[in-house]
């Protein structure tokens, strides 16, 4: 259902994200004037997700190892059909832009964006703002920005409009040691306190040295994998050629420079500096020298770049971002980051080179909960091109507690992650997540000038290293016919609170950066640490889904009077490609109780339901008994239990039924069924109602939620099917509980 039809002729709707900078809103930035009405602006208009709640539920299932959907990623087109804007809404934005005097110059429905270009006068008229210029409160320059939140006459809210201000100019997360020394009033020669051990000029580190230290093998090269780099400026590929020529190596990775919004892909010194862009490539290629492709995504607006990264073919499954900037709204890129997680992509972001995060030392996008934040270390190897020897925290590694006040994600709430030693927050996002070498120990070529050794450092080196390293893991997974890693943090946090931690990571336990120190386990300087050779790759490969099944009962407790019977629904679910029949047996019945299963066999591939019927003779002794239902397939068995309580026949009882017993509903529709309870004997109690077995995307409620005492009555069961619900037939168990007795009945729902 298009969003358009859900909002009736809404007027002047603001986007779902903020656009006005705090400095503009509070007067911290003094007005200077107005932008000329004929100045041309380029904007990226982003549409909202169609079903954000459904996407949240999908991602929970996607990264739950016990769920049959585990790591069953979506294609670009599948994501659009389930969660992207409808064609009607997308066409509506295109028409809106053209009607307001803009030229549509890019964007796609799959990318959820429409790129437009037009004069300031069109921007002000279309979005009901005044475009002013202001004196920047912390930088010696002016910037332009809207004076109020934009609104449109569209019948649905947009997500975001990128390009309305230039308050924050993106900057690379690298630093020259001479600049660093001058800023801190120290001698640059003292910044690296030990002899460097690389195989480059002056013993500087090459990308290949990082491969030797952090991987140490030869079998994996990133073959078949596609890696992406986010860049705000183009590059001169002659610098990449110079680097490999000078160090006596050959690059065999095809490099593509892709403009995402018309931004030039060239970078010629002195008008443009390609130091960051070139070092990103050398570190990624050095770690994964056999990549199928390396695409440099170049743009002037963050949403345009990220949008292209989520739609380009071939899709980059591992991405490095060595830039930082301050958004007007830190949720701006979340729909794209969630889309990456749904499509099996991993986004690494440099944590910064100015030590502890703060409101003046911005962390974004590294403090976004949907990305992998990469901190810095000081690495020593055993020899040139040799193995890892030791590692400490880099003195300027970015990290800390989210200055954007982003909520702590579930994987950082696991027991053992945040503690008094690392001083992390229990309510806000902490960073970084991982780390790698960032000290002033690298060989760098840029700007077609003299290459440098041991002059540049920064987390911008560590980030493409990690992107390259994950390409090795993805190659191993592909060799096992398994999907890519996807969102990394839920996996490594769960693994690292177990004994496998030191097999997978080098735990950095010494060194300080700003307010935090490296400690045993997770910390706010180096995260979990750096990759420990093939250990982490093997761990990520072993998390690949093994064919398995699970069994459950609903309800898990049933009360039956002597001479009566009760039922429970037994459900089996499969994962990891499991494809086999499952035989069911029941045991544990006391004398006088007969157990029956219908059917007794769940046909291949193994997902299905069976009804357990417990028939209680009038002579059965009262009491509570555990009934065990076992599913067996080959040598694998799993069990579920049902607690059966036998009550005296003279006691009161009730029955529960549903009418009709089955029904069909389309997505985005609702329906009802009537629940009836009838009491007998001395029964006199309210009966509460509940439902189980409904699939994700289907909600069930009762009106009223319970039948008042003495217990006879009716209630409406209300069923709502969201657009995210999967097609299929589902038995929903309706349970009535009252007077210490539980009974249930089944309604069969078909989603079509």
Protein Blocks (a to p, Z undefined) as FASTA:
>chain_A
ZZklmpghiahiacfbdfbdfklmnopaccfbdcdfkbccddddddddfblmlmmmmmmm
mmmmkbckgopacdfklmmmmmmccfklmmmmmmmmmmnopacfbdcfklopacddddfk
lmmmmnopacdddddfkbccdddddfbdcddfbfbdcfbdghiackbacdddbddfklmm
mmnopafklmpmbdcfbfbehhiacfklmmmmmnopakbgoioiacddddfbdcdfklmm
mmmmmnopacfbdcddddfeopafbdcdfkbccklmmmmmmmmmmmmmmbfbdcddddfb
fklmmmmmmmpccddfbdcdfbdcddfblklmmmmmmmmmmnopacdddebjehjadfkl
cfbfklpckbccddddddddfbehiacfbdcddfklgcdjdfklpacdfklmpghiacck
lopafkbccddfbdcdfbdfbccdehhiacdehkbgcjklmmmmmmmmmmmmmmmmmmno
pacebjmklmmmmmmmpmklmmmpccdfedcehjbccdehjdfklonopcehjllmmmmm
mmpccdddddddddfbdcddehiacddddddddeehiacddddddehiaehiacddddfb
dcdehiacddddddddfklccddddddddddehjbccddddddddddfkbccdddddddf
bdcddehiacddddddddehjbdcddddddehiaehiacddddfbdcdehiacddddddd
dfkbccddddddddddeehiacddddddddZZ
